[in-house]
Structure formats: structure tokens, C-alpha cells
Amino acid sequence: MNHQELEHFKDSPYDCKECNENFNSMSEMRDHLKRKHSYKIDR
């Protein structure tokens, strides 16, 4: 594991199953999915 994985993602409960990026909130993850993976999330 590198520094970023060890220190910056330990409190990030949401992760992208496509690219393994981590997020602090569900809304951040949804925005990421829309922008990077062209997902439509209408909730």
C-alpha cells in the first residue's frame, strides 16, 4: 500500500467498484460515477 491508500482513504466509506477510487460521501461517489463512468443516477 502507498501513502495515499494508508492515510487518506481510511475514513472514506464509499468506493467506486469500477476504478477503486474512494469517497467521503455518497453524493461525491454519485458525481464521480456520472462524470467518469457515464452512469445515470436519478435518486
mmJSON file of the N, C-alpha and C atoms, coordinates in Angstrom:
{"data_MODEL":{"atom_site":{
"group_PDB":["ATOM","ATOM","ATOM","ATOM","ATOM","ATOM","ATOM","ATOM","ATOM","ATOM","ATOM","ATOM","ATOM","ATOM","ATOM","ATOM","ATOM","ATOM","ATOM","ATOM","ATOM","ATOM","ATOM","ATOM","ATOM","ATOM","ATOM","ATOM","ATOM","ATOM","ATOM","ATOM","ATOM","ATOM","ATOM","ATOM","ATOM","ATOM","ATOM","ATOM","ATOM","ATOM","ATOM","ATOM","ATOM","ATOM","ATOM","ATOM","ATOM","ATOM","ATOM","ATOM","ATOM","ATOM","ATOM","ATOM","ATOM","ATOM","ATOM","ATOM","ATOM","ATOM","ATOM","ATOM","ATOM","ATOM","ATOM","ATOM","ATOM","ATOM","ATOM","ATOM","ATOM","ATOM","ATOM","ATOM","ATOM","ATOM","ATOM","ATOM","ATOM","ATOM","ATOM","ATOM","ATOM","ATOM","ATOM","ATOM","ATOM","ATOM","ATOM","ATOM","ATOM","ATOM","ATOM","ATOM","ATOM","ATOM","ATOM","ATOM","ATOM","ATOM","ATOM","ATOM","ATOM","ATOM","ATOM","ATOM","ATOM","ATOM","ATOM","ATOM","ATOM","ATOM","ATOM","ATOM","ATOM","ATOM","ATOM","ATOM","ATOM","ATOM","ATOM","ATOM","ATOM","ATOM","ATOM","ATOM","ATOM"],
"id":[1,2,3,4,5,6,7,8,9,10,11,12,13,14,15,16,17,18,19,20,21,22,23,24,25,26,27,28,29,30,31,32,33,34,35,36,37,38,39,40,41,42,43,44,45,46,47,48,49,50,51,52,53,54,55,56,57,58,59,60,61,62,63,64,65,66,67,68,69,70,71,72,73,74,75,76,77,78,79,80,81,82,83,84,85,86,87,88,89,90,91,92,93,94,95,96,97,98,99,100,101,102,103,104,105,106,107,108,109,110,111,112,113,114,115,116,117,118,119,120,121,122,123,124,125,126,127,128,129],
"type_symbol":["N","C","C","N","C","C","N","C","C","N","C","C","N","C","C","N","C","C","N","C","C","N","C","C","N","C","C","N","C","C","N","C","C","N","C","C","N","C","C","N","C","C","N","C","C","N","C","C","N","C","C","N","C","C","N","C","C","N","C","C","N","C","C","N","C","C","N","C","C","N","C","C","N","C","C","N","C","C","N","C","C","N","C","C","N","C","C","N","C","C","N","C","C","N","C","C","N","C","C","N","C","C","N","C","C","N","C","C","N","C","C","N","C","C","N","C","C","N","C","C","N","C","C","N","C","C","N","C","C"],
"label_atom_id":["N","CA","C","N","CA","C","N","CA","C","N","CA","C","N","CA","C","N","CA","C","N","CA","C","N","CA","C","N","CA","C","N","CA","C","N","CA","C","N","CA","C","N","CA","C","N","CA","C","N","CA","C","N","CA","C","N","CA","C","N","CA","C","N","CA","C","N","CA","C","N","CA","C","N","CA","C","N","CA","C","N","CA","C","N","CA","C","N","CA","C","N","CA","C","N","CA","C","N","CA","C","N","CA","C","N","CA","C","N","CA","C","N","CA","C","N","CA","C","N","CA","C","N","CA","C","N","CA","C","N","CA","C","N","CA","C","N","CA","C","N","CA","C","N","CA","C","N","CA","C"],
"label_alt_id":[null,null,null,null,null,null,null,null,null,null,null,null,null,null,null,null,null,null,null,null,null,null,null,null,null,null,null,null,null,null,null,null,null,null,null,null,null,null,null,null,null,null,null,null,null,null,null,null,null,null,null,null,null,null,null,null,null,null,null,null,null,null,null,null,null,null,null,null,null,null,null,null,null,null,null,null,null,null,null,null,null,null,null,null,null,null,null,null,null,null,null,null,null,null,null,null,null,null,null,null,null,null,null,null,null,null,null,null,null,null,null,null,null,null,null,null,null,null,null,null,null,null,null,null,null,null,null,null,null],
"label_comp_id":["MET","MET","MET","ASN","ASN","ASN","HIS","HIS","HIS","GLN","GLN","GLN","GLU","GLU","GLU","LEU","LEU","LEU","GLU","GLU","GLU","HIS","HIS","HIS","PHE","PHE","PHE","LYS","LYS","LYS","ASP","ASP","ASP","SER","SER","SER","PRO","PRO","PRO","TYR","TYR","TYR","ASP","ASP","ASP","CYS","CYS","CYS","LYS","LYS","LYS","GLU","GLU","GLU","CYS","CYS","CYS","ASN","ASN","ASN","GLU","GLU","GLU","ASN","ASN","ASN","PHE","PHE","PHE","ASN","ASN","ASN","SER","SER","SER","MET","MET","MET","SER","SER","SER","GLU","GLU","GLU","MET","MET","MET","ARG","ARG","ARG","ASP","ASP","ASP","HIS","HIS","HIS","LEU","LEU","LEU","LYS","LYS","LYS","ARG","ARG","ARG","LYS","LYS","LYS","HIS","HIS","HIS","SER","SER","SER","TYR","TYR","TYR","LYS","LYS","LYS","ILE","ILE","ILE","ASP","ASP","ASP","ARG","ARG","ARG"],
"label_asym_id":["A","A","A","A","A","A","A","A","A","A","A","A","A","A","A","A","A","A","A","A","A","A","A","A","A","A","A","A","A","A","A","A","A","A","A","A","A","A","A","A","A","A","A","A","A","A","A","A","A","A","A","A","A","A","A","A","A","A","A","A","A","A","A","A","A","A","A","A","A","A","A","A","A","A","A","A","A","A","A","A","A","A","A","A","A","A","A","A","A","A","A","A","A","A","A","A","A","A","A","A","A","A","A","A","A","A","A","A","A","A","A","A","A","A","A","A","A","A","A","A","A","A","A","A","A","A","A","A","A"],
"label_entity_id":["1","1","1","1","1","1","1","1","1","1","1","1","1","1","1","1","1","1","1","1","1","1","1","1","1","1","1","1","1","1","1","1","1","1","1","1","1","1","1","1","1","1","1","1","1","1","1","1","1","1","1","1","1","1","1","1","1","1","1","1","1","1","1","1","1","1","1","1","1","1","1","1","1","1","1","1","1","1","1","1","1","1","1","1","1","1","1","1","1","1","1","1","1","1","1","1","1","1","1","1","1","1","1","1","1","1","1","1","1","1","1","1","1","1","1","1","1","1","1","1","1","1","1","1","1","1","1","1","1"],
"label_seq_id":[1,1,1,2,2,2,3,3,3,4,4,4,5,5,5,6,6,6,7,7,7,8,8,8,9,9,9,10,10,10,11,11,11,12,12,12,13,13,13,14,14,14,15,15,15,16,16,16,17,17,17,18,18,18,19,19,19,20,20,20,21,21,21,22,22,22,23,23,23,24,24,24,25,25,25,26,26,26,27,27,27,28,28,28,29,29,29,30,30,30,31,31,31,32,32,32,33,33,33,34,34,34,35,35,35,36,36,36,37,37,37,38,38,38,39,39,39,40,40,40,41,41,41,42,42,42,43,43,43],
"pdbx_PDB_ins_code":[null,null,null,null,null,null,null,null,null,null,null,null,null,null,null,null,null,null,null,null,null,null,null,null,null,null,null,null,null,null,null,null,null,null,null,null,null,null,null,null,null,null,null,null,null,null,null,null,null,null,null,null,null,null,null,null,null,null,null,null,null,null,null,null,null,null,null,null,null,null,null,null,null,null,null,null,null,null,null,null,null,null,null,null,null,null,null,null,null,null,null,null,null,null,null,null,null,null,null,null,null,null,null,null,null,null,null,null,null,null,null,null,null,null,null,null,null,null,null,null,null,null,null,null,null,null,null,null,null],
"Cartn_x":[0.842,0.0,0.877,0.375,1.139,0.583,1.246,0.852,-0.602,-0.997,-2.362,-3.392,-3.184,-4.12,-4.163,-3.022,-2.951,-3.504,-3.202,-3.541,-4.809,-5.131,-6.208,-7.523,-7.532,-8.766,-9.302,-8.688,-9.165,-10.534,-10.913,-12.224,-13.176,-12.904,-13.74,-14.583,-15.814,-16.628,-17.2,-17.12,-17.723,-16.626,-16.757,-15.751,-16.402,-15.741,-16.203,-15.773,-16.723,-16.419,-15.727,-15.822,-15.201,-13.702,-13.317,-11.911,-11.273,-12.013,-11.495,-11.123,-11.667,-11.478,-12.374,-11.976,-12.718,-13.274,-14.422,-15.122,-15.663,-15.767,-16.262,-17.777,-18.444,-19.901,-20.498,-21.727,-22.439,-22.596,-22.834,-23.012,-21.723,-20.572,-19.298,-19.13,-19.485,-19.36,-20.326,-21.536,-22.509,-22.019,-21.478,-20.938,-19.808,-18.955,-17.862,-18.405,-19.394,-19.962,-20.574,-21.229,-21.828,-20.76,-19.717,-18.682,-17.735,-17.264,-16.206,-16.721,-17.887,-18.362,-19.715,-20.215,-21.463,-22.673,-22.724,-23.882,-24.984,-26.211,-27.366,-27.919,-27.859,-28.403,-29.455,-30.706,-31.824,-32.487,-31.78,-32.347,-32.299],
"Cartn_y":[-1.191,0.0,1.24,2.261,3.504,4.494,5.612,6.628,7.064,7.302,7.777,6.758,5.518,4.48,4.363,4.436,4.259,5.441,6.629,7.806,8.535,8.529,9.402,8.692,7.387,6.684,5.84,5.903,5.036,5.448,6.713,7.167,7.417,6.824,7.004,5.754,5.784,4.567,4.195,5.095,4.82,4.616,3.549,3.303,2.937,3.338,3.05,1.627,0.82,-0.565,-0.664,0.389,0.388,0.683,1.658,2.094,2.15,1.77,1.701,3.042,4.126,5.421,5.441,6.211,6.286,7.682,7.731,9.0,9.083,10.317,10.554,10.549,10.767,10.824,10.136,9.736,9.099,10.067,11.335,12.314,12.504,12.48,12.558,11.355,10.2,8.999,9.043,9.502,9.616,10.586,11.715,12.672,12.042,11.321,10.626,9.63,8.849,7.86,8.514,9.624,10.343,10.886,11.482,12.122,11.125,10.161,9.279,8.013,7.557,6.269,6.353,7.549,7.79,7.071,6.989,6.384,7.424,6.964,7.82,7.403,8.306,8.018,9.061,8.661,9.584,9.315,9.599,9.383,10.655],
"Cartn_z":[0.0,0.0,0.0,-0.639,-0.661,0.361,0.485,1.463,1.287,0.058,-0.193,0.285,-0.001,0.432,1.945,2.571,4.019,4.805,4.373,5.167,4.752,3.481,3.03,2.777,2.755,2.425,3.568,4.715,5.79,6.316,6.131,6.587,5.423,4.294,3.106,2.89,3.334,3.312,1.946,0.962,-0.344,-1.377,-2.149,-3.166,-4.486,-5.546,-6.888,-7.252,-7.642,-7.996,-9.352,-10.149,-11.476,-11.405,-10.595,-10.614,-9.224,-8.194,-6.823,-6.209,-6.734,-6.067,-4.838,-3.827,-2.573,-2.364,-1.675,-1.476,-0.059,0.419,1.777,1.864,0.756,0.797,-0.425,-0.283,-1.386,-2.553,-2.261,-3.342,-4.139,-3.47,-4.192,-5.109,-4.618,-5.434,-6.615,-6.405,-7.497,-8.569,-8.137,-9.102,-9.91,-9.24,-9.912,-10.938,-10.553,-11.465,-12.694,-12.495,-13.625,-14.569,-13.992,-14.803,-15.452,-14.682,-15.178,-15.855,-15.447,-15.943,-16.644,-16.858,-17.597,-17.02,-15.703,-15.053,-14.912,-15.014,-14.728,-13.38,-12.426,-11.102,-10.805,-10.825,-10.616,-9.279,-8.226,-6.887,-6.102],
"occupancy":[1.0,1.0,1.0,1.0,1.0,1.0,1.0,1.0,1.0,1.0,1.0,1.0,1.0,1.0,1.0,1.0,1.0,1.0,1.0,1.0,1.0,1.0,1.0,1.0,1.0,1.0,1.0,1.0,1.0,1.0,1.0,1.0,1.0,1.0,1.0,1.0,1.0,1.0,1.0,1.0,1.0,1.0,1.0,1.0,1.0,1.0,1.0,1.0,1.0,1.0,1.0,1.0,1.0,1.0,1.0,1.0,1.0,1.0,1.0,1.0,1.0,1.0,1.0,1.0,1.0,1.0,1.0,1.0,1.0,1.0,1.0,1.0,1.0,1.0,1.0,1.0,1.0,1.0,1.0,1.0,1.0,1.0,1.0,1.0,1.0,1.0,1.0,1.0,1.0,1.0,1.0,1.0,1.0,1.0,1.0,1.0,1.0,1.0,1.0,1.0,1.0,1.0,1.0,1.0,1.0,1.0,1.0,1.0,1.0,1.0,1.0,1.0,1.0,1.0,1.0,1.0,1.0,1.0,1.0,1.0,1.0,1.0,1.0,1.0,1.0,1.0,1.0,1.0,1.0],
"B_iso_or_equiv":[0.0,0.0,0.0,0.0,0.0,0.0,0.0,0.0,0.0,0.0,0.0,0.0,0.0,0.0,0.0,0.0,0.0,0.0,0.0,0.0,0.0,0.0,0.0,0.0,0.0,0.0,0.0,0.0,0.0,0.0,0.0,0.0,0.0,0.0,0.0,0.0,0.0,0.0,0.0,0.0,0.0,0.0,0.0,0.0,0.0,0.0,0.0,0.0,0.0,0.0,0.0,0.0,0.0,0.0,0.0,0.0,0.0,0.0,0.0,0.0,0.0,0.0,0.0,0.0,0.0,0.0,0.0,0.0,0.0,0.0,0.0,0.0,0.0,0.0,0.0,0.0,0.0,0.0,0.0,0.0,0.0,0.0,0.0,0.0,0.0,0.0,0.0,0.0,0.0,0.0,0.0,0.0,0.0,0.0,0.0,0.0,0.0,0.0,0.0,0.0,0.0,0.0,0.0,0.0,0.0,0.0,0.0,0.0,0.0,0.0,0.0,0.0,0.0,0.0,0.0,0.0,0.0,0.0,0.0,0.0,0.0,0.0,0.0,0.0,0.0,0.0,0.0,0.0,0.0],
"pdbx_formal_charge":[null,null,null,null,null,null,null,null,null,null,null,null,null,null,null,null,null,null,null,null,null,null,null,null,null,null,null,null,null,null,null,null,null,null,null,null,null,null,null,null,null,null,null,null,null,null,null,null,null,null,null,null,null,null,null,null,null,null,null,null,null,null,null,null,null,null,null,null,null,null,null,null,null,null,null,null,null,null,null,null,null,null,null,null,null,null,null,null,null,null,null,null,null,null,null,null,null,null,null,null,null,null,null,null,null,null,null,null,null,null,null,null,null,null,null,null,null,null,null,null,null,null,null,null,null,null,null,null,null],
"auth_seq_id":[1,1,1,2,2,2,3,3,3,4,4,4,5,5,5,6,6,6,7,7,7,8,8,8,9,9,9,10,10,10,11,11,11,12,12,12,13,13,13,14,14,14,15,15,15,16,16,16,17,17,17,18,18,18,19,19,19,20,20,20,21,21,21,22,22,22,23,23,23,24,24,24,25,25,25,26,26,26,27,27,27,28,28,28,29,29,29,30,30,30,31,31,31,32,32,32,33,33,33,34,34,34,35,35,35,36,36,36,37,37,37,38,38,38,39,39,39,40,40,40,41,41,41,42,42,42,43,43,43],
"auth_comp_id":["MET","MET","MET","ASN","ASN","ASN","HIS","HIS","HIS","GLN","GLN","GLN","GLU","GLU","GLU","LEU","LEU","LEU","GLU","GLU","GLU","HIS","HIS","HIS","PHE","PHE","PHE","LYS","LYS","LYS","ASP","ASP","ASP","SER","SER","SER","PRO","PRO","PRO","TYR","TYR","TYR","ASP","ASP","ASP","CYS","CYS","CYS","LYS","LYS","LYS","GLU","GLU","GLU","CYS","CYS","CYS","ASN","ASN","ASN","GLU","GLU","GLU","ASN","ASN","ASN","PHE","PHE","PHE","ASN","ASN","ASN","SER","SER","SER","MET","MET","MET","SER","SER","SER","GLU","GLU","GLU","MET","MET","MET","ARG","ARG","ARG","ASP","ASP","ASP","HIS","HIS","HIS","LEU","LEU","LEU","LYS","LYS","LYS","ARG","ARG","ARG","LYS","LYS","LYS","HIS","HIS","HIS","SER","SER","SER","TYR","TYR","TYR","LYS","LYS","LYS","ILE","ILE","ILE","ASP","ASP","ASP","ARG","ARG","ARG"],
"auth_asym_id":["A","A","A","A","A","A","A","A","A","A","A","A","A","A","A","A","A","A","A","A","A","A","A","A","A","A","A","A","A","A","A","A","A","A","A","A","A","A","A","A","A","A","A","A","A","A","A","A","A","A","A","A","A","A","A","A","A","A","A","A","A","A","A","A","A","A","A","A","A","A","A","A","A","A","A","A","A","A","A","A","A","A","A","A","A","A","A","A","A","A","A","A","A","A","A","A","A","A","A","A","A","A","A","A","A","A","A","A","A","A","A","A","A","A","A","A","A","A","A","A","A","A","A","A","A","A","A","A","A"],
"auth_atom_id":["N","CA","C","N","CA","C","N","CA","C","N","CA","C","N","CA","C","N","CA","C","N","CA","C","N","CA","C","N","CA","C","N","CA","C","N","CA","C","N","CA","C","N","CA","C","N","CA","C","N","CA","C","N","CA","C","N","CA","C","N","CA","C","N","CA","C","N","CA","C","N","CA","C","N","CA","C","N","CA","C","N","CA","C","N","CA","C","N","CA","C","N","CA","C","N","CA","C","N","CA","C","N","CA","C","N","CA","C","N","CA","C","N","CA","C","N","CA","C","N","CA","C","N","CA","C","N","CA","C","N","CA","C","N","CA","C","N","CA","C","N","CA","C","N","CA","C","N","CA","C"],
"pdbx_PDB_model_num":[1,1,1,1,1,1,1,1,1,1,1,1,1,1,1,1,1,1,1,1,1,1,1,1,1,1,1,1,1,1,1,1,1,1,1,1,1,1,1,1,1,1,1,1,1,1,1,1,1,1,1,1,1,1,1,1,1,1,1,1,1,1,1,1,1,1,1,1,1,1,1,1,1,1,1,1,1,1,1,1,1,1,1,1,1,1,1,1,1,1,1,1,1,1,1,1,1,1,1,1,1,1,1,1,1,1,1,1,1,1,1,1,1,1,1,1,1,1,1,1,1,1,1,1,1,1,1,1,1]
}}}
